[in-house]
Amino acid sequence: MKKLLIVAIILLLAVLMTQMVPDKQAHKEAMMEAITEFVDEEAEQRGFGDNVLTNLGKGVVLKTIETALNSKLKVDNYFILNTTHVRLQGKDQILSLGIFGHVFTFDKKMLREKLEEATKVKEEAASEKDAAKQSAKELKQLQKEQKKREKELEKEQKRKEKEAQKEQKKREKELKKEQKRKEKEAKRLAKERAKAA
């Protein structure tokens, strides 16, 4: 009888727990509350006052995070509890645990680390992008210089060919002139011989 009572209590507790598992919306609300608290603390620590600009910045950050949670947040149900996770840099990162109608969120230290990590990855990506742009720019410059050199070489080649043609024509002209002079000389000699004979 005692064993039966224990089994009944365990079953009742399990059924009760399955009914009290928080839904995705409860997880999102708990996370947004924790993130809001974290953002407020960070703003206070960094010396940003409670002004319109700061509030506007916080609003943008919170809206961005909320949009990301809406699209990327996944819920894993385990009957008596559930967890939420997002995929960050190729790894699943558990963000919260829901049990007995309550959501336990990540701690602020982990959130700070994840935000710093995300910022670092973003900066590295920007740095790589800048390096790629610089490399592309340098490559373009090298190609431009190469084309310029090729053009100059082509121009020099044409100039040399033109000079060679000019020289060739000059030699041909001189040869023709020499030929005419020899023909003239031969005619004169022939005339002289004809006179002498």
C-alpha positions as CSV (number, residue, x, y, z in Angstrom):
1,M,0.0,0.0,0.0
2,K,2.8,2.4,0.9
3,K,4.6,1.7,-2.5
4,L,1.3,2.3,-4.3
5,L,0.9,5.6,-2.5
6,I,4.5,6.7,-3.4
7,V,4.0,5.7,-7.1
8,A,0.6,7.6,-7.1
9,I,2.3,10.7,-5.6
10,I,5.2,10.5,-8.1
11,L,2.7,10.2,-11.0
12,L,0.6,13.0,-9.7
13,L,3.7,15.2,-9.2
14,A,4.9,14.3,-12.8
15,V,1.4,15.2,-14.3
16,L,1.4,18.4,-12.2
17,M,4.9,19.3,-13.4
18,T,4.0,18.6,-17.1
19,Q,1.1,21.0,-16.7
20,M,3.3,23.7,-15.1
21,V,6.0,23.7,-17.7
22,P,6.4,27.3,-18.9
23,D,5.7,28.1,-22.6
24,K,8.1,29.8,-25.1
25,Q,6.5,33.2,-24.3
26,A,7.2,32.9,-20.6
27,H,10.9,32.1,-21.4
28,K,11.1,35.1,-23.7
29,E,9.6,37.4,-21.1
30,A,11.9,36.2,-18.4
31,M,14.9,36.6,-20.7
32,M,13.9,40.1,-21.8
33,E,13.5,41.1,-18.1
34,A,17.0,39.8,-17.3
35,I,18.4,41.5,-20.4
36,T,16.7,44.8,-19.6
37,E,18.1,44.6,-16.1
38,F,21.6,43.8,-17.5
39,V,21.4,46.7,-20.1
40,D,20.4,49.2,-17.3
41,E,23.2,48.1,-15.1
42,E,25.7,48.3,-17.9
43,A,24.5,51.8,-18.8
44,E,24.8,52.9,-15.2
45,Q,28.3,51.3,-14.8
46,R,29.6,53.1,-17.9
47,G,28.3,56.4,-16.7
48,F,25.4,56.9,-19.1
49,G,22.7,59.0,-17.4
50,D,19.0,58.4,-17.7
51,N,18.4,60.6,-20.6
52,V,16.5,60.4,-23.9
53,L,19.5,59.4,-25.9
54,T,20.4,56.6,-23.5
55,N,16.8,55.4,-23.3
56,L,16.6,55.4,-27.1
57,G,19.9,53.4,-27.4
58,K,18.6,50.9,-24.8
59,G,15.3,50.7,-26.7
60,V,17.2,49.8,-29.9
61,V,19.4,47.2,-28.2
62,L,16.4,45.6,-26.5
63,K,14.3,45.6,-29.7
64,T,17.2,44.0,-31.6
65,I,17.6,41.3,-29.0
66,E,13.9,40.7,-28.8
67,T,13.8,40.3,-32.6
68,A,16.7,37.8,-32.5
69,L,15.0,35.8,-29.7
70,N,11.8,35.7,-31.7
71,S,13.5,34.2,-34.8
72,K,16.3,32.1,-33.2
73,L,15.0,30.9,-29.9
74,K,14.3,27.2,-29.8
75,V,12.5,25.3,-27.0
76,D,13.4,21.7,-26.0
77,N,10.6,20.0,-24.0
78,Y,11.5,17.2,-21.5
79,F,7.9,16.6,-20.2
80,I,8.5,17.9,-16.7
81,L,10.8,20.8,-17.7
82,N,12.0,22.6,-20.8
83,T,15.0,24.6,-21.9
84,T,15.6,27.2,-24.5
85,H,18.7,27.7,-26.6
86,V,20.0,29.6,-29.5
87,R,22.8,28.7,-32.0
88,L,25.8,31.0,-31.5
89,Q,29.0,30.6,-33.6
90,G,28.0,27.0,-34.5
91,K,27.2,25.9,-30.9
92,D,23.9,25.6,-29.1
93,Q,23.9,27.9,-26.1
94,I,21.3,27.1,-23.4
95,L,19.6,30.4,-22.2
96,S,17.0,29.3,-19.7
97,L,15.4,26.4,-17.8
98,G,11.6,26.2,-17.1
99,I,10.2,24.1,-14.3
100,F,7.2,24.3,-12.0
101,G,5.9,27.4,-13.9
102,H,9.1,29.3,-13.3
103,V,11.8,30.3,-15.7
104,F,15.4,30.4,-14.5
105,T,17.5,32.5,-16.9
106,F,21.2,32.7,-17.5
107,D,23.3,34.8,-15.1
108,K,24.5,38.3,-16.0
109,K,28.2,37.2,-16.1
110,M,27.4,34.7,-18.9
111,L,25.4,37.3,-20.7
112,R,28.2,39.9,-20.5
113,E,30.7,37.2,-21.8
114,K,28.4,36.3,-24.7
115,L,27.9,39.9,-25.6
116,E,31.6,40.6,-25.5
117,E,32.3,37.4,-27.5
118,A,29.7,38.5,-30.1
119,T,31.2,42.0,-30.2
120,K,34.7,40.5,-30.6
121,V,33.6,38.2,-33.4
122,K,31.9,41.1,-35.1
123,E,35.1,43.2,-34.8
124,E,37.2,40.4,-36.1
125,A,34.8,40.0,-39.1
126,A,35.0,43.7,-39.7
127,S,38.8,43.6,-39.4
128,E,38.9,40.6,-41.9
129,K,36.6,42.5,-44.2
130,D,38.8,45.6,-44.1
131,A,41.9,43.5,-44.7
132,A,40.2,41.8,-47.7
133,K,39.2,45.3,-49.0
134,Q,42.7,46.5,-48.6
135,S,44.1,43.4,-50.3
136,A,41.6,43.9,-53.2
137,K,42.6,47.5,-53.4
138,E,46.3,46.6,-53.5
139,L,45.7,43.9,-56.1
140,K,43.7,46.4,-58.2
141,Q,46.6,48.9,-57.9
142,L,49.1,46.2,-58.9
143,Q,47.0,45.2,-61.9
144,K,46.7,48.9,-62.9
145,E,50.5,49.3,-62.7
146,Q,51.0,46.1,-64.6
147,K,48.6,47.3,-67.4
148,K,50.5,50.6,-67.4
149,R,53.8,48.8,-67.8
150,E,52.4,46.6,-70.5
151,K,51.1,49.7,-72.3
152,E,54.5,51.4,-72.0
153,L,56.3,48.3,-73.3
154,E,53.8,48.1,-76.2
155,K,54.4,51.8,-77.0
156,E,58.2,51.3,-76.8
157,Q,57.9,48.2,-79.1
158,K,55.8,50.2,-81.6
159,R,58.3,53.0,-81.5
160,K,61.2,50.6,-82.1
161,E,59.3,48.9,-85.0
162,K,58.6,52.4,-86.5
163,E,62.3,53.4,-86.2
164,A,63.3,50.0,-87.7
165,Q,60.9,50.6,-90.6
166,K,62.1,54.2,-91.0
167,E,65.7,52.9,-91.0
168,Q,64.8,50.2,-93.5
169,K,63.2,52.7,-95.9
170,K,66.2,55.0,-95.5
171,R,68.5,52.1,-96.5
172,E,66.3,51.1,-99.4
173,K,66.3,54.8,-100.6
174,E,70.0,54.9,-100.3
175,L,70.4,51.7,-102.2
176,K,68.1,53.0,-104.9
177,K,70.0,56.2,-105.0
178,E,73.3,54.2,-105.2
179,Q,71.8,52.0,-107.9
180,K,70.7,55.1,-109.9
181,R,74.2,56.6,-109.5
182,K,75.8,53.4,-110.7
183,E,73.4,53.2,-113.6
184,K,74.1,56.8,-114.4
185,E,77.9,56.2,-114.1
186,A,77.5,53.1,-116.4
187,K,75.7,55.1,-119.0
188,R,78.3,57.9,-118.9
189,L,81.1,55.3,-119.3
190,A,79.2,53.7,-122.1
191,K,78.8,57.0,-123.8
192,E,82.5,57.8,-123.4
193,R,83.4,54.4,-124.9
194,A,81.0,55.0,-127.7
195,K,82.7,58.4,-128.4
196,A,86.2,56.9,-128.2
197,A,85.4,54.1,-130.5
